[in-house]
Amino acid sequence: MNATCGNSTELIIAIFALSHNNIALVKYSLLGSVISNLLLVLGTSLFCGGLVNLRQEQKYDRVRPFNPLKKFRFNRFFFFYNI
């Protein structure tokens, strides 16, 4: 039902705003709709992923996340040194 009638309020707002030549309102209304839908989908997927992996032990190594940054820093130095 939400997929069918969820955008009807945005359509009504857009029709009234366009009839009064208020294009900025239509732009911002559509932008807000897209952002809110993206945040809803992202939050739902993160929540469901957390529920699925709730019982698993999370292994975290403090050294591992910084290794790609060290490689990037070395490659950048090497690139500028050769120029």
N, C-alpha and C positions, 0 to 999 in steps of 0.2 A: 504494500500500500504506500509506503514511504517513497519507493522508487517512482510510483505513478503520480502521486499528488504532492510530493515533497517540494518540488520546484514551482508549484502553482503560485505561491506567495511571491516568489521572485519574478515570475512572469507578470503578475498583476502590478507589482511595483514598477517593473520595466515599462509596461504599457502606459501607466499614468505619468511616469517621469518623461518618457519620450513624447507624450502628447503635450507636455509643458516645456519641451525643449531642454530638459535637464539631463544631458548626456553623462555628466560626471557622476550623478547619482546611480545611473545604470551601471557604469563601470565599477564603482566601488561596491555596489550590491553584488555584482557577479564575482568580484575579487574576494569579498568576504565569504561568499558561498563556497568558492573553490578552496580557500584556506581552511574554513571550518570542516569541510568534508575530508580534506587531507589529514587534518589533525585527528579527526574522529577515527579514520581508518588506521592511522599510525598508532594511536593510543590503544585501539582495540587489538591490533596485531601484537603489540608489545605485551599487553595484559594476557592475551591467550598464550603467547609463547612462554611467558613466565609461569603460567599455570601448568603447562605441559611439562616444563623442565623444573618443577618445584622440588622434586625429590632427588635430583641429581646433584652431586657434589661439584661445586665450581672450583676448578684449579686455577690459581692465579700466581704467576711468577712476576716478581717486581722488576726483573731485569729485562724480560722479553719485550714489553711494549716500546722500550726506547731504542732497541736495536735498529729498526728501520730509519729512525731519525739520525742515528750516527752514520749510517750508510749514505743517507741523503746529504748530510753535511760534508762528508768526504768527497762524494761525487761532485758536488757543487764547487768545492775548492779545486779539485782536479780539473774541472772544465774551465774555470776562469784562469787557472795557471797556464793552460795550453794556449790560450788566446794571446 
